[in-house]
Amino acid sequence: MKENLKNHECKDLSMLLLVGGFSESIVVQNTIKKAFPDKTVIIIPDSSTAVLRGAVMYGHDPNIIASRIVKHSYGILSRQRFDPSKHQESRAVTVGDVKRCRDTFHSLISANTPVVVGKKKRSHTFHTIEPLQDIATFRLFSSPHENPVYIDDKDCRHFADLKIDIQSPSKDRIDIDVDFQFGLTELAVTAKQKGTENKSNISIKYK
């Protein structure tokens, strides 16, 4: 709890609401009051059933929960243009005539960002890197940290792959839009070839 309260969004928090079965324990109540003497601790009646009642209410009306805080940063494995101020020389590769950095974490959204539940977030447009490329694979990673640089940084985790077959492969660059949509319990990712109806999607439960 102390770690969570260090978040910027909690700096003006003045009250703590205890719910769930353990909140009826005098020991738990006294421990929390002692740990947070500057907060008003509220224990609601029938707190052991509060979570269940909330789940039932959400089942009847999902719109009662309007937003959530993203717990992890979500991103895609990429080869960004090499930046000597932040990239390791040992990771440098040349693609065509461009110097790039391998294994970079292309962040689509950072941990602790508030998002509207159900709202689609257009995150980025990617493009093919080879002539006549007929498939694009997006390797999805998550991290509890706000600004991961590489996909092999501490605590980064590969959690899914999203593949899309390229419609009418071309020698020219083909753009692909990647959208994230945040639900209450699932994260939906969609890749769509720009200018077509060709798309692929995947849904992942939050960890």
C-alpha positions as CSV (number, residue, x, y, z in Angstrom):
1,M,0.0,0.0,0.0
2,K,2.8,2.4,0.8
3,E,4.4,1.8,-2.6
4,N,1.0,2.5,-4.3
5,L,0.5,5.7,-2.4
6,K,3.8,7.0,-3.6
7,N,2.3,7.4,-7.1
8,H,1.7,10.9,-8.2
9,E,-2.0,10.3,-8.6
10,C,-2.3,9.5,-4.9
11,K,-0.5,12.6,-3.6
12,D,-3.8,14.3,-2.4
13,L,-5.4,11.1,-1.1
14,S,-6.9,11.7,2.4
15,M,-9.1,8.7,3.0
16,L,-8.7,4.9,2.8
17,L,-11.7,2.7,2.2
18,L,-11.4,-0.8,3.5
19,V,-13.5,-3.6,1.8
20,G,-13.4,-7.3,1.7
21,G,-13.4,-10.0,4.5
22,F,-10.1,-9.0,6.1
23,S,-11.2,-5.4,6.5
24,E,-13.5,-6.6,9.4
25,S,-10.4,-7.7,11.3
26,I,-9.6,-5.3,14.2
27,V,-5.9,-6.2,13.8
28,V,-6.0,-5.2,10.2
29,Q,-7.8,-2.0,10.9
30,N,-5.5,-1.0,13.7
31,T,-2.4,-1.9,11.6
32,I,-3.5,0.3,8.7
33,K,-4.5,3.2,11.0
34,K,-1.0,3.0,12.6
35,A,0.8,2.8,9.2
36,F,-1.2,5.8,7.8
37,P,-1.8,8.1,10.7
38,D,-2.5,11.1,8.3
39,K,-5.3,9.2,6.5
40,T,-8.9,8.8,7.5
41,V,-9.7,5.1,7.5
42,I,-13.3,4.1,6.6
43,I,-14.7,0.7,7.2
44,I,-18.1,0.3,5.6
45,P,-21.0,-1.9,6.9
46,D,-21.0,-5.5,5.5
47,S,-17.5,-4.8,4.0
48,S,-17.0,-8.6,3.5
49,T,-19.6,-8.5,0.7
50,A,-18.7,-5.2,-0.9
51,V,-16.5,-6.7,-3.6
52,L,-19.3,-9.2,-4.5
53,R,-21.9,-6.4,-4.7
54,G,-19.6,-4.4,-6.9
55,A,-19.1,-7.3,-9.2
56,V,-22.9,-7.8,-9.5
57,M,-23.4,-4.1,-10.2
58,Y,-20.7,-4.1,-12.9
59,G,-22.4,-7.1,-14.5
60,H,-25.6,-5.2,-14.7
61,D,-24.0,-1.9,-15.9
62,P,-20.4,-2.0,-17.1
63,N,-20.4,1.7,-17.5
64,I,-20.2,2.3,-13.7
65,I,-16.4,1.9,-14.1
66,A,-15.3,4.7,-16.4
67,S,-11.5,4.5,-16.1
68,R,-8.6,2.5,-14.7
69,I,-4.9,3.0,-14.1
70,V,-2.7,1.0,-16.4
71,K,-0.5,-1.1,-14.1
72,H,2.2,-1.9,-16.7
73,S,3.9,-0.3,-19.6
74,Y,3.0,-2.0,-22.9
75,G,5.1,-1.9,-26.0
76,I,6.4,-3.6,-29.1
77,L,9.8,-5.0,-30.0
78,S,11.3,-2.6,-32.5
79,R,14.5,-1.5,-34.1
80,Q,14.4,2.3,-33.5
81,R,16.8,4.7,-35.2
82,F,20.0,4.6,-33.3
83,D,20.4,7.4,-30.7
84,P,24.0,7.5,-29.2
85,S,22.7,9.4,-26.2
86,K,20.5,6.5,-25.0
87,H,21.3,3.4,-27.0
88,Q,24.2,0.9,-26.5
89,E,26.7,0.7,-29.4
90,S,26.7,-3.1,-29.0
91,R,23.1,-3.2,-30.1
92,A,23.6,-1.2,-33.3
93,V,22.5,-2.8,-36.6
94,T,22.3,-1.4,-40.1
95,V,19.0,-1.9,-42.0
96,G,19.3,-0.7,-45.5
97,D,21.3,2.5,-45.1
98,V,19.9,3.3,-41.7
99,K,21.7,2.7,-38.4
100,R,19.2,1.2,-35.9
101,C,19.2,-0.3,-32.4
102,R,17.9,-3.8,-32.0
103,D,15.7,-5.1,-29.1
104,T,14.2,-1.7,-28.2
105,F,11.0,-1.4,-26.3
106,H,8.7,0.8,-28.4
107,S,6.3,2.0,-25.7
108,L,2.7,2.4,-26.6
109,I,1.5,3.4,-23.2
110,S,3.4,3.8,-19.9
111,A,2.6,2.3,-16.5
112,N,0.4,4.4,-14.1
113,T,-1.3,6.1,-17.0
114,P,-5.1,6.6,-16.5
115,V,-7.2,5.4,-19.5
116,V,-10.9,5.4,-20.3
117,V,-12.3,1.9,-20.2
118,G,-13.4,0.8,-23.7
119,K,-11.9,3.8,-25.5
120,K,-9.6,2.9,-28.4
121,K,-6.2,4.5,-28.3
122,R,-4.4,4.9,-31.7
123,S,-0.9,4.3,-30.6
124,H,1.4,4.2,-33.6
125,T,1.8,3.5,-37.2
126,F,4.5,1.0,-38.1
127,H,5.6,0.0,-41.6
128,T,7.2,-2.9,-43.5
129,I,11.0,-3.0,-43.6
130,E,11.6,-5.3,-46.6
131,P,10.4,-5.2,-50.2
132,L,7.5,-7.6,-50.9
133,Q,7.1,-8.4,-47.2
134,D,4.0,-10.6,-46.9
135,I,3.6,-10.8,-43.1
136,A,4.2,-8.5,-40.2
137,T,4.7,-9.8,-36.6
138,F,4.4,-7.6,-33.6
139,R,6.0,-9.0,-30.5
140,L,4.2,-7.5,-27.4
141,F,6.0,-6.9,-24.2
142,S,5.0,-5.5,-20.8
143,S,7.0,-3.9,-17.9
144,P,6.1,-2.6,-14.5
145,H,8.4,0.3,-15.0
146,E,7.4,3.5,-16.7
147,N,10.2,3.9,-19.2
148,P,11.8,0.6,-20.3
149,V,14.4,1.0,-23.0
150,Y,15.0,-2.6,-24.1
151,I,12.8,-5.6,-24.2
152,D,15.4,-7.5,-22.1
153,D,15.5,-4.9,-19.3
154,K,14.8,-6.2,-15.8
155,D,11.1,-7.3,-15.3
156,C,10.2,-6.9,-19.0
157,R,8.0,-9.8,-20.2
158,H,7.0,-11.1,-23.6
159,F,3.3,-11.9,-23.4
160,A,2.0,-12.3,-26.9
161,D,2.6,-12.1,-30.7
162,L,0.3,-10.5,-33.1
163,K,0.7,-11.4,-36.8
164,I,-1.0,-9.9,-39.8
165,D,-0.7,-11.1,-43.4
166,I,0.1,-8.3,-45.8
167,Q,-2.5,-7.8,-48.5
168,S,-1.0,-7.2,-51.9
169,P,2.7,-7.1,-50.9
170,S,4.7,-4.3,-52.5
171,K,8.2,-3.0,-53.0
172,D,6.9,0.2,-51.5
173,R,6.6,0.7,-47.8
174,I,3.2,-0.5,-46.4
175,D,1.9,1.2,-43.2
176,I,0.2,-0.7,-40.4
177,D,-1.8,1.0,-37.6
178,V,-1.6,-0.6,-34.2
179,D,-4.4,0.1,-31.7
180,F,-4.7,-0.7,-28.0
181,Q,-8.2,-0.9,-26.4
182,F,-8.3,-1.1,-22.6
183,G,-11.2,-3.0,-21.0
184,L,-11.8,-3.7,-17.4
185,T,-10.2,-7.2,-17.5
186,E,-8.7,-7.5,-20.9
187,L,-6.3,-5.6,-23.2
188,A,-7.3,-5.8,-26.9
189,V,-4.7,-5.1,-29.6
190,T,-5.5,-4.7,-33.3
191,A,-3.2,-4.3,-36.3
192,K,-4.8,-2.9,-39.4
193,Q,-3.1,-2.4,-42.8
194,K,-3.7,1.2,-43.7
195,G,-6.0,1.9,-46.6
196,T,-7.6,-1.6,-46.4
197,E,-10.0,-3.6,-44.2
198,N,-7.2,-6.2,-43.6
199,K,-6.7,-6.5,-39.9
200,S,-5.8,-9.0,-37.1
201,N,-6.5,-8.8,-33.4
202,I,-5.7,-10.4,-30.1
203,S,-7.1,-10.1,-26.5
204,I,-5.0,-10.6,-23.4
205,K,-6.2,-10.8,-19.8
206,Y,-4.3,-8.4,-17.5
207,K,-1.8,-10.0,-15.2
